[in-house]
Amino acid sequence: MTDMISRASKGHDLPASIEWRRSDGQILYRAAMEEQESRNAAIAAEEAGELVWMLEHPPVYTAGTSADVAELVDPRFDVVQTGRGGRYTYHGPGQRVTYVLLDLSRRQKDLRNFVHALENWVIATLADFGVTAFAISDRIGIWTHDATGAEAKIGAIGVRVRRWVTMHGFAVNLSPDLSHFGGIVPCGIADYGVTSLEALGIAVSADEWDRALLARAEQFLAALERPGRTTI
């Protein structure tokens, strides 16, 4: 089931100009990618509003523009070529994906700032569940310390911009089967592991995660505004 989130019923003062969509169940990755492509073009043509879409996929490996086939170790699931940046990534049940389709021409035309704002949005939301997470300049994604104290990846980020309208976004590991990441070298980084909120002993449902993310959305959008402009 897919719902447009009601601002009033969810208790968040979210901009009405953005469609805030939440999908239960699993959405096929290829179908979601097609919808993003279509919506991206419509936003750029000013024929549709912006979109933030929260969902999950069946198991799939996706390849970014820098993907190296040598890092596809065991293609046990469907492998989809995408236009986002980055290398191989896994998506599957228990991992919450958020696609962010925003028109940066209305805000700061700064892709680096956009990615930084996405990172901070995820990091702040994880902190609300007691997880200390961080970004590392020479490593893609969102990182934390696993149960052994070692650095491990808990979230992936990959974006694409076309005519200053963004696509793709980020994925956070709530409770996925971590063995599924073994079919790839996640984001080309072989020296570090992958973890999840469940592996850290924290139970968070998709609904709880979405609500926490939405509670931080205003801060995320404010970080994208042009200097000197009144924020949302």
One Martini backbone bead per residue (centre of mass of N, CA, C, O) as a GRO file, in nm:
protein
  232
    1MET     BB    1   0.097   0.035   0.021
    2THR     BB    2   0.024   0.379  -0.079
    3ASP     BB    3   0.096   0.697   0.082
    4MET     BB    4  -0.001   1.013   0.149
    5ILE     BB    5   0.109   1.226   0.375
    6SER     BB    6  -0.037   1.373   0.641
    7ARG     BB    7   0.041   1.648   0.808
    8ALA     BB    8  -0.169   1.650   1.036
    9SER     BB    9  -0.174   1.341   1.124
   10LYS     BB   10   0.156   1.338   1.176
   11GLY     BB   11   0.262   1.622   1.306
   12HIS     BB   12   0.390   1.774   1.049
   13ASP     BB   13   0.550   2.065   0.907
   14LEU     BB   14   0.504   2.016   0.583
   15PRO     BB   15   0.543   2.083   0.271
   16ALA     BB   16   0.295   2.096   0.022
   17SER     BB   17   0.493   2.093  -0.237
   18ILE     BB   18   0.548   1.810  -0.116
   19GLU     BB   19   0.556   1.471  -0.162
   20TRP     BB   20   0.473   1.241   0.102
   21ARG     BB   21   0.578   0.907   0.070
   22ARG     BB   22   0.438   0.579   0.171
   23SER     BB   23   0.548   0.235   0.147
   24ASP     BB   24   0.432  -0.069   0.168
   25GLY     BB   25   0.608  -0.320   0.133
   26GLN     BB   26   0.721  -0.411  -0.202
   27ILE     BB   27   0.923  -0.247  -0.444
   28LEU     BB   28   1.029  -0.261  -0.738
   29TYR     BB   29   1.308  -0.126  -0.856
   30ARG     BB   30   1.238  -0.073  -1.155
   31ALA     BB   31   0.972   0.076  -1.095
   32ALA     BB   32   1.097   0.303  -0.924
   33MET     BB   33   1.288   0.409  -1.142
   34GLU     BB   34   1.073   0.485  -1.349
   35GLU     BB   35   0.926   0.687  -1.167
   36GLN     BB   36   1.164   0.876  -1.125
   37GLU     BB   37   1.214   0.954  -1.416
   38SER     BB   38   0.934   1.078  -1.464
   39ARG     BB   39   0.934   1.281  -1.226
   40ASN     BB   40   1.185   1.436  -1.293
   41ALA     BB   41   1.080   1.553  -1.563
   42ALA     BB   42   0.825   1.690  -1.443
   43ILE     BB   43   0.968   1.882  -1.253
   44ALA     BB   44   1.145   2.029  -1.466
   45ALA     BB   45   0.861   2.107  -1.626
   46GLU     BB   46   0.641   2.189  -1.413
   47GLU     BB   47   0.423   1.916  -1.381
   48ALA     BB   48   0.537   1.857  -1.084
   49GLY     BB   49   0.602   1.771  -0.779
   50GLU     BB   50   0.775   1.697  -0.532
   51LEU     BB   51   0.968   1.408  -0.380
   52VAL     BB   52   0.920   1.184  -0.095
   53TRP     BB   53   1.024   0.832  -0.074
   54MET     BB   54   0.917   0.555   0.125
   55LEU     BB   55   1.082   0.224   0.115
   56GLU     BB   56   1.091  -0.116  -0.022
   57HIS     BB   57   1.278  -0.398  -0.138
   58PRO     BB   58   1.363  -0.645  -0.295
   59PRO     BB   59   1.615  -0.824  -0.367
   60VAL     BB   60   1.903  -0.617  -0.475
   61TYR     BB   61   2.137  -0.511  -0.716
   62THR     BB   62   2.319  -0.203  -0.760
   63ALA     BB   63   2.460   0.004  -1.022
   64GLY     BB   64   2.675   0.239  -1.059
   65THR     BB   65   2.891   0.441  -1.247
   66SER     BB   66   3.150   0.293  -1.071
   67ALA     BB   67   3.119   0.006  -1.130
   68ASP     BB   68   3.278  -0.311  -1.057
   69VAL     BB   69   3.252  -0.634  -1.156
   70ALA     BB   70   3.453  -0.749  -0.936
   71GLU     BB   71   3.229  -0.664  -0.699
   72LEU     BB   72   3.055  -0.909  -0.815
   73VAL     BB   73   3.060  -1.196  -0.644
   74ASP     BB   74   2.726  -1.280  -0.601
   75PRO     BB   75   2.452  -1.288  -0.827
   76ARG     BB   76   2.170  -1.386  -0.660
   77PHE     BB   77   2.046  -1.128  -0.771
   78ASP     BB   78   1.930  -0.880  -0.910
   79VAL     BB   79   2.079  -0.661  -1.163
   80VAL     BB   80   2.099  -0.298  -1.162
   81GLN     BB   81   2.125  -0.035  -1.365
   82THR     BB   82   2.231   0.296  -1.291
   83GLY     BB   83   2.264   0.669  -1.264
   84ARG     BB   84   2.406   0.672  -1.017
   85GLY     BB   85   2.625   0.705  -0.794
   86GLY     BB   86   2.868   0.473  -0.757
   87ARG     BB   87   2.828   0.139  -0.682
   88TYR     BB   88   2.755  -0.127  -0.514
   89THR     BB   89   2.420  -0.221  -0.400
   90TYR     BB   90   2.196  -0.313  -0.144
   91HIS     BB   91   1.852  -0.429  -0.149
   92GLY     BB   92   1.597  -0.490   0.114
   93PRO     BB   93   1.453  -0.627   0.355
   94GLY     BB   94   1.490  -0.399   0.630
   95GLN     BB   95   1.537  -0.162   0.427
   96ARG     BB   96   1.531   0.188   0.419
   97VAL     BB   97   1.411   0.388   0.159
   98THR     BB   98   1.501   0.722   0.022
   99TYR     BB   99   1.353   0.932  -0.208
  100VAL     BB  100   1.491   1.241  -0.360
  101LEU     BB  101   1.287   1.492  -0.532
  102LEU     BB  102   1.454   1.787  -0.611
  103ASP     BB  103   1.476   2.140  -0.680
  104LEU     BB  104   1.775   2.317  -0.686
  105SER     BB  105   1.686   2.583  -0.837
  106ARG     BB  106   1.523   2.671  -0.562
  107ARG     BB  107   1.804   2.660  -0.437
  108GLN     BB  108   2.093   2.517  -0.406
  109LYS     BB  109   2.346   2.477  -0.655
  110ASP     BB  110   2.456   2.206  -0.459
  111LEU     BB  111   2.558   1.888  -0.437
  112ARG     BB  112   2.732   1.874  -0.186
  113ASN     BB  113   2.521   1.994   0.004
  114PHE     BB  114   2.306   1.779  -0.042
  115VAL     BB  115   2.465   1.537   0.063
  116HIS     BB  116   2.525   1.656   0.341
  117ALA     BB  117   2.224   1.680   0.422
  118LEU     BB  118   2.161   1.381   0.408
  119GLU     BB  119   2.361   1.287   0.617
  120ASN     BB  120   2.246   1.460   0.853
  121TRP     BB  121   1.965   1.335   0.853
  122VAL     BB  122   2.051   1.048   0.928
  123ILE     BB  123   2.224   1.104   1.178
  124ALA     BB  124   2.000   1.242   1.346
  125THR     BB  125   1.801   1.001   1.342
  126LEU     BB  126   1.986   0.792   1.475
  127ALA     BB  127   2.021   0.954   1.739
  128ASP     BB  128   1.717   0.909   1.828
  129PHE     BB  129   1.818   0.584   1.874
  130GLY     BB  130   2.127   0.594   1.997
  131VAL     BB  131   2.308   0.649   1.735
  132THR     BB  132   2.639   0.684   1.639
  133ALA     BB  133   2.700   0.874   1.354
  134PHE     BB  134   2.895   0.903   1.036
  135ALA     BB  135   3.105   1.074   0.820
  136ILE     BB  136   3.345   1.006   0.549
  137SER     BB  137   3.526   1.156   0.309
  138ASP     BB  138   3.660   0.864   0.179
  139ARG     BB  139   3.356   0.750   0.236
  140ILE     BB  140   3.075   0.604   0.156
  141GLY     BB  141   2.828   0.698   0.374
  142ILE     BB  142   2.711   0.552   0.681
  143TRP     BB  143   2.853   0.543   1.010
  144THR     BB  144   2.963   0.309   1.266
  145HIS     BB  145   2.955   0.095   1.547
  146ASP     BB  146   2.975  -0.209   1.625
  147ALA     BB  147   2.968  -0.461   1.864
  148THR     BB  148   3.304  -0.456   1.846
  149GLY     BB  149   3.388  -0.139   1.751
  150ALA     BB  150   3.374  -0.136   1.457
  151GLU     BB  151   3.360  -0.009   1.160
  152ALA     BB  152   3.031   0.047   1.004
  153LYS     BB  153   2.776   0.015   0.777
  154ILE     BB  154   2.428   0.168   0.782
  155GLY     BB  155   2.449   0.357   0.516
  156ALA     BB  156   2.336   0.470   0.194
  157ILE     BB  157   2.459   0.684  -0.081
  158GLY     BB  158   2.279   0.798  -0.386
  159VAL     BB  159   2.305   1.023  -0.666
  160ARG     BB  160   2.111   1.230  -0.900
  161VAL     BB  161   2.138   1.489  -1.159
  162ARG     BB  162   1.873   1.657  -1.353
  163ARG     BB  163   1.823   1.966  -1.408
  164TRP     BB  164   1.844   2.001  -1.083
  165VAL     BB  165   1.714   1.717  -1.033
  166THR     BB  166   1.673   1.480  -0.808
  167MET     BB  167   1.786   1.142  -0.723
  168HIS     BB  168   1.740   0.923  -0.515
  169GLY     BB  169   1.955   0.858  -0.203
  170PHE     BB  170   1.873   0.651   0.077
  171ALA     BB  171   1.988   0.381   0.306
  172VAL     BB  172   1.867   0.193   0.594
  173ASN     BB  173   1.954  -0.040   0.844
  174LEU     BB  174   1.740  -0.215   1.032
  175SER     BB  175   1.668  -0.562   0.936
  176PRO     BB  176   1.854  -0.710   0.754
  177ASP     BB  177   2.016  -0.947   0.569
  178LEU     BB  178   2.358  -0.935   0.591
  179SER     BB  179   2.438  -1.169   0.391
  180HIS     BB  180   2.353  -1.017   0.121
  181PHE     BB  181   2.620  -0.840   0.105
  182GLY     BB  182   2.815  -1.083   0.003
  183GLY     BB  183   2.767  -1.035  -0.322
  184ILE     BB  184   2.936  -0.776  -0.250
  185VAL     BB  185   3.113  -0.469  -0.261
  186PRO     BB  186   3.026  -0.225  -0.075
  187CYS     BB  187   3.107   0.054  -0.243
  188GLY     BB  188   3.413  -0.070  -0.266
  189ILE     BB  189   3.438  -0.164   0.051
  190ALA     BB  190   3.639  -0.421   0.206
  191ASP     BB  191   3.744  -0.324   0.514
  192TYR     BB  192   3.432  -0.316   0.587
  193GLY     BB  193   3.138  -0.346   0.737
  194VAL     BB  194   2.799  -0.438   0.816
  195THR     BB  195   2.508  -0.291   0.962
  196SER     BB  196   2.244  -0.258   1.218
  197LEU     BB  197   2.007  -0.198   1.439
  198GLU     BB  198   1.964  -0.492   1.518
  199ALA     BB  199   2.273  -0.558   1.566
  200LEU     BB  200   2.262  -0.325   1.804
  201GLY     BB  201   1.979  -0.382   1.965
  202ILE     BB  202   1.763  -0.221   1.772
  203ALA     BB  203   1.416  -0.174   1.747
  204VAL     BB  204   1.290  -0.075   1.417
  205SER     BB  205   1.045   0.033   1.241
  206ALA     BB  206   0.936   0.170   0.959
  207ASP     BB  207   0.743   0.370   1.095
  208GLU     BB  208   0.940   0.485   1.302
  209TRP     BB  209   1.146   0.586   1.099
  210ASP     BB  210   0.968   0.775   0.931
  211ARG     BB  211   0.884   0.961   1.162
  212ALA     BB  212   1.172   1.052   1.240
  213LEU     BB  213   1.246   1.168   0.965
  214LEU     BB  214   1.015   1.379   0.947
  215ALA     BB  215   1.105   1.538   1.207
  216ARG     BB  216   1.383   1.625   1.026
  217ALA     BB  217   1.302   1.765   0.750
  218GLU     BB  218   1.322   2.069   0.805
  219GLN     BB  219   1.630   2.074   0.844
  220PHE     BB  220   1.704   1.968   0.568
  221LEU     BB  221   1.572   2.197   0.398
  222ALA     BB  222   1.724   2.436   0.527
  223ALA     BB  223   2.012   2.341   0.413
  224LEU     BB  224   1.914   2.418   0.097
  225GLU     BB  225   1.910   2.705   0.121
  226ARG     BB  226   1.965   3.007   0.041
  227PRO     BB  227   2.144   3.253   0.128
  228GLY     BB  228   1.915   3.471   0.299
  229ARG     BB  229   1.680   3.286   0.299
  230THR     BB  230   1.385   3.189   0.392
  231THR     BB  231   1.295   2.932   0.568
  232ILE     BB  232   1.074   2.661   0.638
   0.00000   0.00000   0.00000
